[in-house]
Amino acid sequence: MTLSIIAIAVSYLLGSVSFSLLIGKWLRGIDIRQHGSGNAGATNTLRVLGKGPAIGVLLLDAAKGIIAVLLGRWLADDSWVMVLCGIAAIAGHNWPIYFRFRGGKGIATTIGVLAILAFWPALCAGVLAIALIAWKRYVSLGSLIFTTMTPVFLLIFRYDWSIFWGSLLLCAFAFYRHRGNIVKLVKGTENRLGSKKGGMPRVR
């Protein structure tokens, strides 16, 4: 029990490391939450800082989820603990203790968590999400499809119930964090992938 609690707590602290904020400070001396969409994540990093930093943020944020789940496996070797470690890492990303609890939306970290917990269901959901993003160019919509369809594929592939219930909570996280995007999608005002609206001014 003690090791499980330690694993979950460490996962939250790991998730609280916001790489978009750190890279924004390092490259431009900015708080990325004050630019673009105001979100501390890979998509806003793309909009504000460009492709290279965005890819770095995406991979590092996903790595947080991967490490958290593996930590749960190492310290407890229990599916529920692994799920809770993943949830804790995403909660840390969304509400980071190091950055006044103002973080991102947790999708990249969710990808990392689900890649370890349920690779094939996550892959199937990811293919659908990527296809939708390529078609409509709405990252937020693709993110919501990914988190919605993963539980469906978990049922199809008959994964452990602990992972299924955990995926439903991750889906709820995603919808809660994207509530502003959902309103914009309904109104037709959501930014599309590649939009520079609200980004950093170019240096002349």
N, C-alpha and C positions, 0 to 999 in steps of 0.2 A: 504493500500500500504506500509506504513512504517513497519508494523509488518511482511509483506511478505519479505521485503528486509532484515530485521533483521534475520528472520528465515533462509534465504538463506545464509547470511553471517556467521551466527553461524554454519550452517551445513558444510560450507567449513572449518572453523576453527576446528571443530570436526573431519572432515575427515583428516585433516592435522596431527593428532596425529598418528604417525607411530609406532604401537605396536611391529612390528618385530625389528625395530631399538632399541626401549626402552628395550625390553626383551633381545636382543643381548648384549646391554651395561650392563644390570643388571646381566645376567648369566655369561658372558664370558669377558666383558669389550671390546667388539669388535663392529665395524661398519659392520653390516651384508652385506652392499652393497659392501664390499671389499672381500667377500668370496662367494664360490659357484657360482651361476649364476650372482651374483651381484644385484639381485632383492630384494626389501624390501617387501616380502610377505610370505605367509604361506608355499608355496612349497619350497622356498629357506631356510626358517627356518627349515623345516623338514630335508633338506639335510645337513644343517650346525649344527643345535642344537638338532635335534631329534624329536620324535613324540609328547611328552608332550608340549614343547614350541610351536610346529607347530599347535597343536589343539587349544591352547590358543590364538595364533595370529589369526587363522581362525575365532574363535568365537567372539573375540574382534573387528576384522575388520568388520565382518558381523553386529555386534551390532551398529557400527557407522552408517551404512546405515539405519538400523531399526529406530534408534533414530532420525536421520535427517528427515525421512519421517513423523514420528509421531510428530515431532516438527512443521513441515509444516501444518499438520492437526490441531494441537492444536492452533497455532497462526493465521492461515488463513482459514482453513477448505475449501480449494480449490484444485482441482485435479492438476491444473497446478503448483501451488506453491509446492505441495507435490512432484511432479515430479522434479521440479527445485531444491528443497532441496536435493533430492536423487542424482541428477547430481552433485550438489555442493560438497556433501560429497565424491563422487567418484573422482571428480577433486582434492579435497584436498588430498586424499590418493595418487593419481598419481603425483601431483605436490604440496607437502606440504610446506607451508610457513615457518614452524619451522625447516625444514631440507634442506634448499637451493633448494627447488623445485625438489628434486630427491627422488621420492617415488617408489611405487610399480605399479602393473598393474590393480589393482582395482577390481578383480573378486570377492573376498570375500565380499567386500563392496557392489558390484553390487547384489550379492545374497541376502544380507540383504535388500537392497532397493526394489528389485523385490518381495521378500517374503511378503512385506507389500502392495505394489501397486497391485500385480497380483499373488496371491499365487498359484492358480491352473495352469496357464500357465507356471509359473516359475518351479513348481514341475514337470510338464510333460517334460519340457526342461531339467531339472536337472537329471531326471531319464535316459534320453538318454545320457547326458554327462557322468554320472557316469558309465553307461554300457560301453561307449566307452573307458573311462579311464581304467576300469577294463580289457578290452580286449587288448588295444594297449599300456597302461601305459604311455600315453602322456597327462600330465595335461593341457598343452597349447592347444592341439587339443580339449580336452573336454571343456575347457573354451570357445573356439571359437564356438563350437557347441551349448553350452548353450546360449550364447548371440545372436547367429544367429536364433535359433529355438524359443526363447521366443517371438519375434514379430509375428512369424507364429502362435503360439498358442494363442496369444492375439487376432488375427483376427478370429481364429476359435471360441474362447470363447466370442467374441464380446465385448471386454473391451472398455473403454473410449478411444477416439482418442488421448487425451493428454498423456495417458500412452503408447500407441502404438508409437507415435512419440518420446517420451522420450526413449523408449526401442531401437529404431533405433539409437539414438545418443549414447546410452551405447554400442551398438554393434560396432559402429564406433570407440569409445574409445578403446574397447577391441582389435580390429584389429590393430589400430595404435600402441598400447602399446606392442602388440605381433608380430610386424613386423619382428623382429629378429628371433623369434621362427618360424615364417612361413617360412623364408628362410631355417632354419635348418631342418624343417619338409620336405621341398621339396628335400633337399640334403640328408636326411636320417641321419643327425648328431645330431638331437635333443635328449637331455637327457630324459631317461625314468624314471618314478616314481620308487623310491628306489635307484636310482643311487647316489653314494657318491662322484662322480667326483667333485673336487673343494671344498670339504667340509673342515671343521677344522681338522687339524692333530690330531690323537689320542694321549692322554697322556700315556706314557709308564711307 
